[in-house]
Amino acid sequence: MITSKSSDVLIVGAGVVGLAIGLGILESRPTSKVIILEKESALGKHASGRNSGVLHAGFYYSPDSLKAKFCRDGNLELRELCREFNIPLKEVGKVVVSRNEAEDLRLDNLLERGEANGVELELLPKSRLADFEPLAKTYERFLWSPNTAISDSSSVISAMRSKFISLGGELIFDARAELTLNQDEVVIAGYDATIVINAAGAQADRVARKLGLAKDYAMVPFMGLYRKTNSQLLPLQKLVYPVPHPINPFLGVHFTVTLTGSVKIGPTAIPVLGREQYSLWSGWSISDMYQGIIGATALISGDAHSFGEILKSELPKLLQRSLVNQAAELVPTASSVKKWQRQQPGIRAQLVNKRTGELEQDFIVEQSHNSIHVLNAVSPGWTSSIPFGRWVAQTKVLPQL
């Protein structure tokens, strides 16, 4: 006779969001039995292990959004986690520079958002830029964010795993999970759980769709490519970012310094076929393509974003020369660097609202029966993960236990 493995909560996906929800449950209710299922054989194979490692300060996001609610606190809590587990963290700070008058004016909007979100920011004249980052240039003014930092995403997710297990949580690798509805209860074969949580990242909408959820959304994956060079060739001291595009939801090509003495430029935001397409020929499926076409069609028909402009600006960045030239608009000496190495790419699995044609900008959580689904947890998902996971635990999970 085959017996089911029992738990109070069963979480699908051991990325930072799944682990953070598990931690949030066990910290609030230590007697709970929580199991996390991970389809891979190790942690960090996808977004949680492929992000930039930047602890964002929280000034990009609309004050009424969940991202604004959790990013600033997440920044502080990631710092605390790094101290607890002796994970390297570098307080570098970030300058946001403008390239023309229109971008200079948009700095005021970023400052207002930052102030509304309780984030420490300064708007300074270009005469002060050399005091922060001598290699950067700006049009008239720039923003200084002292609380932007960098750490190591792999070490962070390992620490979260250790903490989860120390609190009594269980993690099962190489576990395939299909959610089905059985007599008004969401179940997973081989397991018996009071509550099921879908934190499957790029696959979350696909998991939810089998239960009749996520009907308004399609997934469009965007590949983020980086190039890196040695900091001796490009001795940046701070992170250097452009002013974000007014309607397209990407931060643009920027400079990131790393813990290992490198400087990275990127990422791109190139639409691709697959949610796990880290190379040209693998990581995509017919289902991925179908969803991507639906999402792209909605984007094109809507007026919230310019899909044509995304393609026009992003596709040339596949060529190193184009990527470097764009980066050099922020740091001119980058154009003289000849030695660049390609970094492992990441995928931003971006939900598109099929009705409005909008790229969804905030975290999205849906519920059905005894299941909870985290459908959209893109950047700054890594920075926001700990307080976001606690919020899901306290407002969505614990009231049902």
C-alpha positions in Angstrom: 0.0 0.0 0.0 1.4 3.4 -1.0 1.1 6.0 1.7 1.0 9.8 1.2 3.5 12.1 2.8 1.6 14.4 5.1 2.1 18.1 5.9 0.2 21.2 6.9 1.7 23.1 4.0 3.1 21.9 0.7 5.1 24.4 -1.3 6.0 23.9 -5.0 9.3 25.6 -5.8 12.4 26.2 -3.7 13.4 29.5 -5.0 13.8 32.5 -2.7 10.1 33.1 -2.7 9.1 29.5 -1.9 11.8 29.4 0.9 10.7 32.7 2.2 7.1 31.6 2.5 8.3 28.5 4.3 10.3 30.6 6.7 7.4 32.9 7.3 5.1 30.0 8.2 7.6 28.3 10.6 8.6 31.6 12.3 5.0 32.4 13.0 3.8 28.9 13.8 6.8 26.7 14.7 4.6 23.5 15.1 3.6 23.5 11.4 4.8 20.8 9.1 6.1 22.4 5.9 7.5 20.6 2.9 8.9 22.3 -0.2 9.1 20.4 -3.5 11.8 21.3 -6.0 11.9 19.9 -9.5 15.6 20.4 -9.9 18.4 18.5 -8.1 19.9 21.6 -6.5 18.9 25.1 -5.5 19.3 28.2 -7.6 19.1 26.7 -11.1 16.8 29.4 -12.3 15.9 33.0 -11.4 17.0 32.8 -7.7 20.5 31.8 -8.6 20.8 33.9 -11.8 20.0 37.4 -10.6 22.4 40.3 -10.4 22.8 40.0 -6.6 21.8 43.7 -6.2 19.9 44.6 -3.0 17.6 47.3 -4.4 16.7 50.3 -2.3 13.0 50.5 -3.4 12.6 53.8 -5.2 11.4 52.6 -8.6 8.1 51.3 -7.6 4.6 52.9 -7.3 4.0 53.7 -3.6 0.7 51.7 -3.6 2.4 48.5 -4.9 3.4 45.4 -3.0 6.9 45.9 -4.5 7.2 49.3 -2.7 5.8 47.7 0.5 8.4 45.0 0.6 11.6 46.2 -1.2 12.9 48.6 1.4 12.3 46.2 4.3 13.6 43.3 2.2 16.8 45.2 1.7 17.3 45.5 5.4 16.3 41.9 6.1 18.7 40.5 3.5 21.5 42.5 5.1 20.5 40.8 8.4 20.6 37.4 6.8 24.0 38.1 5.4 25.3 39.1 8.8 23.8 36.0 10.4 25.4 33.6 7.9 28.7 35.6 7.3 27.8 36.1 3.6 29.8 38.8 1.9 27.9 42.1 1.3 29.4 45.2 -0.2 27.9 48.7 0.5 28.5 50.2 -2.9 25.6 52.5 -3.4 24.2 53.5 -6.8 24.1 56.6 -9.0 21.2 57.0 -11.5 22.3 59.3 -14.3 20.4 61.0 -17.1 21.4 61.2 -20.8 19.2 64.1 -21.9 16.8 66.7 -20.7 13.8 64.4 -20.8 15.6 61.8 -18.6 16.8 64.6 -16.3 13.2 65.7 -15.7 12.2 62.1 -14.9 14.7 62.1 -12.0 12.2 64.2 -10.1 9.6 61.4 -10.4 12.0 58.8 -9.1 12.9 61.1 -6.1 9.2 61.5 -5.3 8.6 57.8 -5.4 11.6 57.2 -3.2 10.4 59.7 -0.7 6.9 58.2 -0.7 8.4 54.8 -0.2 10.6 55.9 2.7 13.9 55.4 0.8 16.9 57.5 1.4 17.8 59.4 -1.8 19.6 62.5 -2.9 19.1 64.5 -6.1 22.4 66.2 -6.8 24.0 68.4 -9.6 26.4 66.9 -12.0 29.2 68.9 -10.4 29.0 66.4 -7.5 29.0 63.2 -9.6 32.8 62.8 -9.5 32.6 62.7 -5.7 30.6 59.5 -6.0 31.6 57.9 -9.4 34.3 59.7 -11.4 33.9 57.5 -14.4 30.1 58.2 -14.9 28.6 61.1 -16.7 25.2 62.7 -16.5 23.2 65.5 -18.3 22.5 67.9 -15.5 21.7 66.0 -12.3 21.8 62.5 -10.8 20.3 60.5 -8.0 22.4 59.0 -5.3 21.1 55.8 -3.5 23.3 55.0 -0.6 21.4 51.9 0.5 21.8 49.9 -2.8 24.3 47.1 -2.1 25.5 43.8 -3.6 25.8 40.3 -2.3 25.9 36.7 -3.6 22.6 35.2 -4.6 23.8 31.6 -4.3 25.0 32.1 -0.8 21.8 33.8 0.2 19.6 31.0 -1.1 21.8 28.4 0.7 21.4 30.4 3.9 17.6 30.5 3.5 17.6 26.7 3.0 19.7 26.1 6.1 17.4 28.4 8.2 14.3 26.6 6.8 15.6 23.2 7.7 16.8 24.3 11.1 13.2 25.4 11.9 11.9 21.9 11.0 11.1 22.4 7.3 11.7 19.6 4.8 13.0 20.0 1.3 12.6 17.4 -1.4 14.6 17.6 -4.7 13.8 16.0 -8.1 10.2 16.2 -7.2 7.6 16.7 -10.0 4.3 18.1 -8.8 1.1 18.4 -10.7 -1.8 20.1 -8.9 -5.3 18.7 -9.5 -8.7 19.4 -8.1 -10.3 16.5 -6.4 -13.7 17.1 -4.7 -13.1 20.8 -4.2 -9.6 20.2 -2.8 -6.3 20.9 -4.5 -4.1 17.9 -4.2 -0.7 16.6 -5.4 -0.3 12.9 -5.9 1.8 11.2 -3.2 1.2 14.0 -0.7 -1.5 15.0 1.8 -1.5 18.7 2.7 -3.9 21.1 4.2 -2.7 24.0 2.0 -0.8 23.9 -1.3 1.3 26.8 -2.4 2.4 27.4 -6.0 5.7 29.3 -5.9 7.0 27.8 -9.1 8.5 31.0 -10.5 8.5 31.0 -14.3 6.2 28.0 -14.3 3.7 29.3 -11.8 1.1 30.5 -14.2 1.2 27.1 -16.0 0.7 25.3 -12.8 -2.2 27.6 -11.8 -3.8 27.4 -15.3 -4.5 23.7 -14.8 -6.8 24.6 -12.0 -8.6 27.3 -14.0 -6.6 30.2 -12.6 -4.4 32.8 -14.3 -6.9 33.1 -17.1 -6.2 36.8 -17.7 -2.4 36.2 -18.2 0.1 34.9 -20.6 3.8 34.5 -20.0 6.4 36.3 -22.1 10.0 35.3 -21.2 12.8 37.9 -21.6 16.4 36.9 -21.6 18.9 39.0 -19.7 22.5 38.8 -20.9 25.5 40.2 -19.2 29.1 40.8 -20.1 31.9 41.3 -17.6 35.4 42.7 -17.4 38.1 43.0 -14.8 37.7 46.0 -12.6 41.4 46.9 -13.2 40.3 47.7 -16.8 37.3 49.6 -15.7 37.7 50.7 -12.0 34.1 51.6 -11.1 33.3 52.3 -7.5 29.5 52.4 -7.6 26.7 50.9 -9.5 25.7 53.1 -12.4 22.1 53.0 -13.8 20.2 55.0 -16.4 16.8 56.6 -15.9 14.2 53.8 -16.6 12.2 53.9 -19.8 8.9 55.8 -19.2 6.6 53.0 -20.3 8.7 49.8 -20.8 9.3 48.0 -17.4 13.0 47.3 -17.6 15.8 49.2 -15.9 18.0 49.4 -19.0 21.6 48.5 -19.5 23.6 49.4 -16.4 26.9 48.7 -14.6 27.2 46.4 -11.6 30.3 45.8 -9.6 30.7 42.4 -8.1 32.2 40.8 -5.0 34.9 39.1 -7.1 36.5 42.2 -8.6 34.5 42.3 -11.9 32.3 44.9 -13.5 29.2 43.7 -15.4 27.2 45.5 -18.1 23.6 44.5 -18.9 21.1 43.1 -18.8 19.3 42.8 -22.1 15.6 42.2 -22.2 15.3 40.1 -25.3 12.0 38.2 -25.9 12.8 34.5 -26.3 10.8 31.3 -26.9 11.3 29.5 -23.5 10.9 30.2 -19.8 14.2 28.3 -19.2 15.9 29.1 -22.5 19.4 29.8 -21.4 20.9 28.8 -24.8 19.7 29.1 -28.4 18.6 25.5 -28.8 17.3 24.3 -25.4 15.0 25.3 -22.6 11.8 26.0 -24.6 8.7 24.1 -25.6 5.7 24.4 -27.9 3.7 25.4 -24.9 6.2 28.1 -24.0 6.0 29.4 -27.6 2.2 29.3 -27.6 2.0 31.4 -24.4 4.6 33.8 -25.6 2.8 34.4 -28.9 -0.5 35.1 -27.0 1.4 37.5 -24.7 3.2 39.2 -27.5 0.0 39.6 -29.4 -1.6 41.3 -26.4 1.4 43.6 -26.0 1.2 44.6 -29.6 -2.5 45.2 -29.6 -2.4 47.2 -26.4 -1.1 50.7 -25.9 0.5 50.4 -22.5 3.9 49.4 -23.9 5.7 49.5 -27.2 6.7 46.0 -28.1 8.1 47.2 -31.4 10.4 49.6 -29.5 11.5 46.8 -27.1 12.5 44.6 -30.1 14.2 47.6 -31.8 16.3 48.5 -28.7 17.0 45.0 -27.4 17.8 42.7 -30.4 21.0 44.7 -31.3 22.3 44.0 -27.8 22.9 40.4 -28.8 26.1 41.9 -30.3 28.7 42.8 -27.8 29.6 46.0 -29.6 26.0 47.3 -29.4 25.7 46.4 -25.7 29.1 48.1 -24.9 28.1 51.2 -26.9 24.9 51.6 -25.0 26.7 51.2 -21.7 29.3 53.8 -22.7 26.5 56.4 -22.7 26.7 56.1 -18.9 30.4 55.4 -18.5 32.3 56.6 -21.6 35.6 54.8 -20.8 33.7 51.5 -21.2 34.1 51.9 -24.9 37.9 51.5 -24.7 37.6 48.2 -22.9 38.2 45.3 -25.3 38.1 42.3 -23.0 34.5 41.3 -22.2 33.3 37.8 -21.1 29.8 36.5 -21.5 28.0 35.7 -18.2 25.3 33.1 -17.7 22.0 34.5 -18.8 18.9 34.8 -16.7 15.2 34.8 -17.7 12.7 37.4 -16.5 9.4 35.5 -16.8 7.0 38.5 -17.3 3.2 38.1 -17.1 1.2 40.0 -19.6 -2.4 40.9 -19.0 -4.3 39.6 -22.0 -7.2 42.0 -21.6 -5.2 45.2 -21.2 -1.9 44.3 -23.1 0.1 45.5 -20.0 3.2 43.9 -18.6 2.2 43.3 -15.0 4.3 45.5 -12.8 3.5 44.2 -9.3 3.5 40.9 -7.4 0.4 38.9 -8.1 -1.1 36.3 -5.7 -4.3 34.3 -6.5 -6.2 31.8 -4.3 -8.5 28.9 -5.2 -9.9 26.4 -2.7 -7.0 25.4 -0.4 -4.3 26.6 -2.8 -2.3 29.8 -3.1 -0.5 30.9 -6.3 2.4 33.4 -6.5 2.0 34.3 -10.2 4.3 37.3 -10.7 7.3 37.8 -8.4 9.8 39.4 -10.8 12.4 42.0 -9.8 12.8 43.1 -7.1 11.6 39.6 -6.0 15.0 38.6 -4.6 15.4 41.8 -2.5 11.8 41.6 -1.4 11.6 37.9 -0.8 11.8 37.7 3.0 9.0 40.2 4.0 7.0 39.2 0.9 7.1 35.5 2.0 6.1 36.5 5.6 3.2 38.5 4.2 2.0 35.5 2.1 2.4 33.3 5.2 0.5 35.6 7.6 -2.2 36.9 5.4 -2.9 33.9 3.0 -1.7 30.7 4.7 -2.0 30.9 8.5 -5.7 32.0 8.5 -6.5 28.7 6.7 -4.6 26.4 9.1 
